[in-house]
């Protein structure tokens, strides 16, 4: 089995691969395999036709719920005028959501066996997400992270069992798998201790523990790279982006519902609904413009790609809350000024654009794209001073998309070779 550094030297379309360990499907075992345990050896990183499995899609459903609840709580915190406190609470909660999702995604790309034990362990992780979600309100309202930490630790304990199983099934990656298991276990002990510290120091300690979490893969992968499948990984990131952008579409629908129910003037609410849909479609276009699998070619680039997405994902999740705040402002249900309410929309859009450009677009873009996208991200911050909310931002996003259509991504020979 090749390590990740060797894997990426092959061409994108090359079909050199090891025999499929799962007869009957490239993504899952046949029905008879589910009645027994499949050795957790590493998946082939060049497996043709590798796509998100039904289990992974099911796994994502609990994150739809978690992100929705976090965005809801952020919306209410912002509407009540608790901007800094709401943004901080959202970021802390969103980190836990994102990190649990990301760890499972990168593990699954390397060691997914899809046998009965793997499925049950994944269900336990999903249960942990739901427990975490149940504690989001307390985290926002009282800075009480007890339930969120309990749910988070449940997820991470399940992840430890997966890595221990991988250490038994894959001799080649045993040291790496054990490093993951040991590192995750040590940090979970610290998370439990976190619940006993005074409220006044919880935020800085939380940030330190978050840094400890993201350090685990950096340390573990230096013992031997796990064989990630870059087409599969980037597809999973794209699917999570769709989940987050879908929250903005829901906010657009809410504007239409309030307009129908006569909660405020009809025209502004309908305008917000239409402009939100157009802006969300533009953000989708921007994110999926580059070929993402060309970005991750070694450990450094995969860590940069994986970790930097925290800000892209968080911005996409916060955007739906900002749209709801804008609706509240139009219907006189917000403590924020119109200027501040507009910034709850434009700031997430700007972060999403800049993050996507920095992570995935720069290397595949010409001078036009590399100028227009970051410039557009800066210009949308001028929207709050425009009399008609959100209109200028939408026009900028449409202009950026036009440039992207006229200037398709470039794929150099070095990119094609990985």
LINMOVEN-V359687 format. One line per field, one symbol per residue. ss: DSSP state (2 for helix, 1 for strand, 0 for the rest). psi: psi as a letter, one per 30 degrees, with the letter a starting at -180 (. if undefined). burial: b if it has 9 or more other C-alpha atoms within 8 Angstrom, else e. A space follows every 10 residues. Layout:
ss=???
psi=???
burial=???
This chain:
ss=0002222000 0000000000 0000000000 2222200000 0000000000 0002222222 2222222222 2222222220 0022222222 2222222222 2222222222 2000022222 2222222222 2222022222 2200022222 2222222222 2222222220 2222222222 2222222222 2222000022 2222222222 2222222222 2000000002 2222222222 2222222222 2222222222 0000022222 2222222222 2222222220 0222000022 2222222222 2222222222 2222222222 0000000222 2222222222 2222222222 2222002222 2222222222 2222200000 2222222222 2222220000 00222200
psi=klleeeeffl legkgkllkk fjkfkfflll efffflkkki lkljfgkkgk lkleeeeeef effeeeeeee eeeeeeeeeg gieeeeeeee eeeeeeeeee eeeeeeeefe gjfgaeeeee eeeeeeeeee eeefgeeeee eghjgeeeee eeeeeeeeee eeeeeefefj eegeeeeeee eeeeeeeeee eefeffllef geeeeeeeee eeeffeeeee fffkkkilje eeefeeeeee eeeeffeeee eeeeeeeeee fgfakeeeee eeeeeeeeee eeeeeeegel jeffejfaee eeeeeeeffe eeeeeeefee eeeeeeeeef ghgkflleee eeffeeeeee eeeeeeeeef eefglaeeef eeeeeeeeef ffefgkejkf eeeeeeeeee eeeeefilkk jleeeef.
burial=eebbbebbeb beeeeebeee ebeeebbbbb eebbeebeeb ebbbbbbeeb ebeeeebebb ebbbbbbbbb bbbbbbbbbb bbeeebbebb bbbbbbbbeb bbebbbbebb bbbbbbebbe bbbbbbbbbb bbbbbbebbb eebbbebbbb bbbbbbbbbb bbbbbbbbbb eebbbbbbbb bbbbbebbeb bbebbeeeee ebeebbeebb ebbeebebbb bebbbbbbbb bbbbbbebeb bbbbbebbbb bbbbbbebbe eeebbbeebb ebbbbbbbbb ebbbbbebbb bbbbbbbbbe bbbbbbebbb bbbbbbbbbb bbbbbbbbbb beebebebbb bbbbbbbbbb bbbbbbbebb bbebbbebbb ebbbebbbbb bebbeeeebb bbbbebbbeb bebbeebebe eeeeebbb
